[in-house]
């Protein structure tokens, strides 16, 4: 593997650390010290994956994210936020960032984010795999892979309506480890769940990463669905 990754951060020691780590993972690493330089590098090199800090001089990470997504909406952009800075993370997701990691950076968190990004890029080339409906004994299970976005929502809406029509004890929306959800996906999913509220069908969400659990809880999505942490076979009946 020799995929290109662009890292945008105004702190040179951070860029050096990313370069060492990402090179060890087999990436060709491009670096930029502010958003404007990052966008210029992106235009020239067209990497599939970008990691960008949010707070930078000249052009910040939010503006760089907007510019990069305008140039190529399919680009995987992982933003780097301050620990617990959920407002900035949600703002970035609303601008179609696909994931976020917190500072101070932990190697394990970076590795997981890179793995999820690689898997989403593979799944995006096979869009029909992204939402799969399966009928179990006690539950209808919607498997979600890749990035839930405006493009994915029609299929997720269709699968959700079919799942409710099965009249099972529950509908389980199961996010695979690589799953991500942007602002449009969050809005669409919230609408689906709130419209179902009061219908008597219990909805469970399983498999969310810790990042997206925090986002869902912050936005109040968990008012409409229960988070499920156990083995899903306990709920579905196999």
C-alpha positions as a Markdown table, in Angstrom:
| # | Residue | x | y | z |
|---|---|---|---|---|
| 1 | Unk | 0.0 | 0.0 | 0.0 |
| 2 | Unk | 1.3 | 3.5 | -0.8 |
| 3 | Unk | -1.8 | 5.6 | -0.5 |
| 4 | Unk | -1.4 | 9.3 | -0.1 |
| 5 | Unk | -2.5 | 11.0 | 3.1 |
| 6 | Unk | -2.5 | 14.8 | 3.7 |
| 7 | Unk | -1.9 | 16.1 | 7.2 |
| 8 | Unk | -2.7 | 19.7 | 8.0 |
| 9 | Unk | -1.5 | 21.1 | 11.3 |
| 10 | Unk | 0.3 | 24.3 | 12.3 |
| 11 | Unk | 2.5 | 22.6 | 14.8 |
| 12 | Unk | 5.7 | 21.2 | 13.2 |
| 13 | Unk | 6.4 | 18.6 | 16.0 |
| 14 | Unk | 2.8 | 17.3 | 15.4 |
| 15 | Unk | 3.4 | 17.1 | 11.6 |
| 16 | Unk | 6.7 | 15.2 | 12.2 |
| 17 | Unk | 5.0 | 12.8 | 14.6 |
| 18 | Unk | 2.2 | 12.1 | 12.0 |
| 19 | Unk | 4.8 | 11.7 | 9.2 |
| 20 | Unk | 6.7 | 9.1 | 11.2 |
| 21 | Unk | 3.6 | 7.1 | 12.2 |
| 22 | Unk | 1.8 | 7.3 | 8.9 |
| 23 | Unk | 5.0 | 6.4 | 6.9 |
| 24 | Unk | 5.4 | 3.3 | 9.2 |
| 25 | Unk | 1.8 | 2.3 | 8.2 |
| 26 | Unk | 2.8 | 2.5 | 4.5 |
| 27 | Unk | 1.3 | 5.9 | 3.5 |
| 28 | Unk | 2.9 | 8.5 | 1.3 |
| 29 | Unk | 2.6 | 11.5 | 3.7 |
| 30 | Unk | 2.0 | 15.0 | 2.5 |
| 31 | Unk | 2.0 | 17.9 | 5.0 |
| 32 | Unk | 0.8 | 21.5 | 5.2 |
| 33 | Unk | 1.1 | 24.1 | 8.0 |
| 34 | Unk | -2.2 | 25.8 | 7.5 |
| 35 | Unk | -5.5 | 25.3 | 5.8 |
| 36 | Unk | -4.7 | 27.4 | 2.7 |
| 37 | Unk | -1.5 | 25.5 | 2.1 |
| 38 | Unk | -3.4 | 22.3 | 2.7 |
| 39 | Unk | -6.0 | 23.1 | 0.1 |
| 40 | Unk | -3.3 | 23.9 | -2.5 |
| 41 | Unk | -1.6 | 20.6 | -1.7 |
| 42 | Unk | -4.9 | 18.8 | -2.1 |
| 43 | Unk | -5.5 | 20.4 | -5.5 |
| 44 | Unk | -2.1 | 19.3 | -6.7 |
| 45 | Unk | -1.8 | 15.8 | -5.2 |
| 46 | Unk | -5.5 | 14.7 | -4.8 |
| 47 | Unk | -5.1 | 12.4 | -1.8 |
| 48 | Unk | -8.1 | 10.2 | -0.8 |
| 49 | Unk | -7.5 | 10.8 | 2.9 |
| 50 | Unk | -7.0 | 14.1 | 4.8 |
| 51 | Unk | -6.3 | 14.7 | 8.5 |
| 52 | Unk | -6.7 | 18.3 | 9.6 |
| 53 | Unk | -6.4 | 20.2 | 12.8 |
| 54 | Unk | -9.3 | 22.7 | 13.4 |
| 55 | Unk | -7.6 | 25.7 | 15.0 |
| 56 | Unk | -4.9 | 27.1 | 12.8 |
| 57 | Unk | -3.8 | 30.5 | 11.5 |
| 58 | Unk | -4.3 | 31.8 | 7.9 |
| 59 | Unk | -7.1 | 29.3 | 7.2 |
| 60 | Unk | -8.6 | 27.1 | 9.9 |
| 61 | Unk | -9.5 | 23.4 | 9.6 |
| 62 | Unk | -13.3 | 24.1 | 9.1 |
| 63 | Unk | -12.6 | 26.4 | 6.1 |
| 64 | Unk | -10.1 | 23.8 | 4.7 |
| 65 | Unk | -12.7 | 21.1 | 5.2 |
| 66 | Unk | -15.3 | 23.1 | 3.2 |
| 67 | Unk | -12.8 | 23.8 | 0.4 |
| 68 | Unk | -11.7 | 20.2 | 0.1 |
| 69 | Unk | -15.2 | 18.8 | 0.2 |
| 70 | Unk | -16.1 | 21.2 | -2.6 |
| 71 | Unk | -13.2 | 20.0 | -4.7 |
| 72 | Unk | -14.0 | 16.3 | -4.1 |
| 73 | Unk | -17.0 | 15.3 | -1.9 |
| 74 | Unk | -15.8 | 11.7 | -1.7 |
| 75 | Unk | -12.6 | 12.6 | 0.2 |
| 76 | Unk | -12.3 | 11.0 | 3.7 |
| 77 | Unk | -11.6 | 14.0 | 6.0 |
| 78 | Unk | -10.8 | 13.2 | 9.7 |
| 79 | Unk | -10.7 | 16.3 | 11.8 |
| 80 | Unk | -8.5 | 16.7 | 14.9 |
| 81 | Unk | -10.3 | 18.4 | 17.8 |
| 82 | Unk | -9.5 | 19.3 | 21.4 |
| 83 | Unk | -10.5 | 16.7 | 23.9 |
| 84 | Unk | -14.3 | 17.0 | 24.6 |
| 85 | Unk | -14.8 | 19.7 | 22.1 |
| 86 | Unk | -18.0 | 18.2 | 20.9 |
| 87 | Unk | -19.4 | 21.4 | 19.3 |
| 88 | Unk | -16.5 | 21.6 | 16.8 |
| 89 | Unk | -16.8 | 17.9 | 16.1 |
| 90 | Unk | -20.5 | 18.2 | 15.3 |
| 91 | Unk | -19.8 | 21.3 | 13.2 |
| 92 | Unk | -17.3 | 19.3 | 11.2 |
| 93 | Unk | -19.7 | 16.4 | 10.7 |
| 94 | Unk | -22.3 | 18.8 | 9.4 |
| 95 | Unk | -19.7 | 19.8 | 6.8 |
| 96 | Unk | -19.3 | 16.2 | 5.8 |
| 97 | Unk | -16.2 | 15.3 | 7.8 |
| 98 | Unk | -16.2 | 11.5 | 8.1 |
| 99 | Unk | -14.6 | 11.1 | 11.5 |
| 100 | Unk | -12.8 | 12.9 | 14.3 |
| 101 | Unk | -10.0 | 12.2 | 16.8 |
| 102 | Unk | -9.2 | 14.0 | 19.9 |
| 103 | Unk | -6.0 | 15.8 | 21.1 |
| 104 | Unk | -3.8 | 14.8 | 22.8 |
| 105 | Unk | -3.5 | 12.2 | 20.0 |
| 106 | Unk | -3.4 | 8.5 | 21.0 |
| 107 | Unk | -1.8 | 6.0 | 18.7 |
| 108 | Unk | -4.6 | 3.5 | 19.2 |
| 109 | Unk | -7.3 | 6.1 | 18.3 |
| 110 | Unk | -5.4 | 7.1 | 15.2 |
| 111 | Unk | -5.0 | 3.5 | 14.1 |
| 112 | Unk | -8.7 | 2.8 | 14.5 |
| 113 | Unk | -9.6 | 6.0 | 12.6 |
| 114 | Unk | -7.3 | 5.0 | 9.7 |
| 115 | Unk | -8.8 | 1.5 | 9.6 |
| 116 | Unk | -12.3 | 2.8 | 9.6 |
| 117 | Unk | -11.4 | 5.3 | 6.8 |
| 118 | Unk | -9.8 | 2.6 | 4.6 |
| 119 | Unk | -12.8 | 0.3 | 5.0 |
| 120 | Unk | -15.2 | 3.1 | 4.2 |
| 121 | Unk | -13.3 | 3.9 | 1.0 |
| 122 | Unk | -13.6 | 0.2 | 0.0 |
| 123 | Unk | -17.3 | 0.1 | 0.8 |
| 124 | Unk | -17.9 | 3.4 | -1.1 |
| 125 | Unk | -16.9 | 1.6 | -4.3 |
| 126 | Unk | -19.6 | -0.9 | -3.6 |
| 127 | Unk | -22.5 | 1.3 | -2.5 |
| 128 | Unk | -25.1 | -1.4 | -2.5 |
| 129 | Unk | -23.3 | -3.0 | 0.5 |
| 130 | Unk | -23.8 | 0.0 | 2.8 |
| 131 | Unk | -27.3 | -0.8 | 4.2 |
| 132 | Unk | -28.4 | -4.4 | 4.5 |
| 133 | Unk | -31.7 | -5.6 | 6.0 |
| 134 | Unk | -32.0 | -9.0 | 7.7 |
| 135 | Unk | -34.9 | -10.7 | 9.5 |
| 136 | Unk | -34.2 | -12.5 | 12.7 |
| 137 | Unk | -36.5 | -14.5 | 15.0 |
| 138 | Unk | -37.2 | -11.5 | 17.4 |
| 139 | Unk | -35.9 | -8.5 | 15.6 |
| 140 | Unk | -35.4 | -6.9 | 12.2 |
| 141 | Unk | -31.7 | -6.0 | 11.8 |
| 142 | Unk | -30.4 | -3.2 | 9.7 |
| 143 | Unk | -26.7 | -3.5 | 9.1 |
| 144 | Unk | -24.9 | -0.2 | 8.4 |
| 145 | Unk | -21.5 | 0.1 | 6.8 |
| 146 | Unk | -19.4 | 3.0 | 5.4 |
| 147 | Unk | -20.6 | 6.6 | 5.7 |
| 148 | Unk | -24.3 | 7.4 | 6.4 |
| 149 | Unk | -24.9 | 10.6 | 4.3 |
| 150 | Unk | -27.5 | 12.2 | 2.1 |
| 151 | Unk | -26.6 | 9.6 | -0.5 |
| 152 | Unk | -27.2 | 6.7 | 1.8 |
| 153 | Unk | -30.3 | 8.0 | 3.6 |
| 154 | Unk | -32.9 | 6.9 | 0.9 |
| 155 | Unk | -31.7 | 3.3 | 1.2 |
| 156 | Unk | -31.6 | 3.5 | 5.1 |
| 157 | Unk | -35.1 | 5.0 | 5.1 |
| 158 | Unk | -36.4 | 2.2 | 2.8 |
| 159 | Unk | -34.8 | -0.5 | 5.0 |
| 160 | Unk | -36.2 | 1.1 | 8.2 |
| 161 | Unk | -39.7 | 1.2 | 6.8 |
| 162 | Unk | -39.4 | -2.5 | 5.7 |
| 163 | Unk | -38.0 | -3.4 | 9.2 |
| 164 | Unk | -40.9 | -1.8 | 11.0 |
| 165 | Unk | -43.4 | -3.5 | 8.7 |
| 166 | Unk | -42.0 | -6.9 | 9.8 |
| 167 | Unk | -43.7 | -6.4 | 13.2 |
| 168 | Unk | -40.9 | -7.8 | 15.3 |
| 169 | Unk | -40.3 | -7.1 | 18.9 |
| 170 | Unk | -37.6 | -4.7 | 18.0 |
| 171 | Unk | -35.7 | -3.0 | 15.2 |
| 172 | Unk | -31.9 | -3.1 | 15.6 |
| 173 | Unk | -29.7 | -0.7 | 13.7 |
| 174 | Unk | -26.3 | -2.2 | 13.9 |
| 175 | Unk | -23.3 | 0.0 | 12.9 |
| 176 | Unk | -20.2 | -1.9 | 11.8 |
| 177 | Unk | -16.9 | -0.7 | 13.2 |
| 178 | Unk | -16.1 | 1.2 | 10.0 |
| 179 | Unk | -19.4 | 3.2 | 10.1 |
| 180 | Unk | -19.5 | 6.9 | 10.1 |
| 181 | Unk | -22.3 | 9.4 | 9.9 |
| 182 | Unk | -22.2 | 13.0 | 8.7 |
| 183 | Unk | -24.5 | 15.9 | 9.4 |
| 184 | Unk | -27.0 | 15.0 | 6.7 |
| 185 | Unk | -27.0 | 11.4 | 7.9 |
| 186 | Unk | -27.6 | 12.5 | 11.5 |
| 187 | Unk | -30.5 | 14.7 | 10.5 |
| 188 | Unk | -32.0 | 11.9 | 8.4 |
| 189 | Unk | -31.6 | 9.3 | 11.1 |
| 190 | Unk | -33.1 | 11.6 | 13.8 |
| 191 | Unk | -36.1 | 12.2 | 11.6 |
| 192 | Unk | -36.7 | 8.5 | 11.1 |
| 193 | Unk | -36.4 | 7.8 | 14.8 |
| 194 | Unk | -38.5 | 10.7 | 16.0 |
| 195 | Unk | -41.3 | 9.9 | 13.4 |
| 196 | Unk | -41.4 | 6.4 | 14.9 |
| 197 | Unk | -41.6 | 7.6 | 18.5 |
| 198 | Unk | -44.9 | 6.5 | 20.1 |
| 199 | Unk | -45.5 | 3.7 | 17.5 |
| 200 | Unk | -44.7 | 1.0 | 20.0 |
| 201 | Unk | -41.7 | -0.4 | 18.1 |
| 202 | Unk | -38.6 | -0.5 | 20.2 |
| 203 | Unk | -35.5 | 0.7 | 18.3 |
| 204 | Unk | -32.0 | -0.2 | 19.4 |
| 205 | Unk | -28.6 | 1.2 | 18.1 |
| 206 | Unk | -25.6 | -1.1 | 18.4 |
| 207 | Unk | -22.0 | -0.9 | 17.4 |
| 208 | Unk | -21.5 | 2.8 | 17.6 |
| 209 | Unk | -17.9 | 4.0 | 18.2 |
| 210 | Unk | -17.3 | 6.0 | 21.3 |
| 211 | Unk | -17.0 | 9.1 | 19.2 |
| 212 | Unk | -20.5 | 8.7 | 17.7 |
| 213 | Unk | -22.1 | 7.6 | 21.0 |
| 214 | Unk | -21.0 | 10.9 | 22.4 |
| 215 | Unk | -22.4 | 12.8 | 19.3 |
| 216 | Unk | -25.7 | 10.9 | 19.5 |
| 217 | Unk | -26.0 | 11.6 | 23.2 |
| 218 | Unk | -25.1 | 15.3 | 22.8 |
| 219 | Unk | -27.7 | 15.8 | 20.1 |
| 220 | Unk | -30.5 | 13.9 | 22.0 |
| 221 | Unk | -30.9 | 11.1 | 19.4 |
| 222 | Unk | -30.9 | 8.6 | 22.3 |
| 223 | Unk | -34.4 | 10.0 | 23.3 |
| 224 | Unk | -35.7 | 8.0 | 20.3 |
| 225 | Unk | -33.7 | 4.8 | 20.5 |
| 226 | Unk | -31.9 | 2.7 | 23.1 |
| 227 | Unk | -28.1 | 2.1 | 22.9 |
| 228 | Unk | -27.4 | -1.6 | 23.0 |
| 229 | Unk | -24.0 | -2.9 | 24.2 |
| 230 | Unk | -24.6 | -6.6 | 24.6 |
| 231 | Unk | -24.2 | -9.4 | 22.0 |
| 232 | Unk | -26.9 | -8.7 | 19.4 |
| 233 | Unk | -27.9 | -12.4 | 19.4 |
| 234 | Unk | -29.4 | -11.7 | 22.9 |
| 235 | Unk | -31.8 | -9.3 | 21.4 |
| 236 | Unk | -32.5 | -10.8 | 18.0 |
| 237 | Unk | -33.0 | -14.4 | 19.0 |
| 238 | Unk | -30.4 | -15.6 | 16.5 |
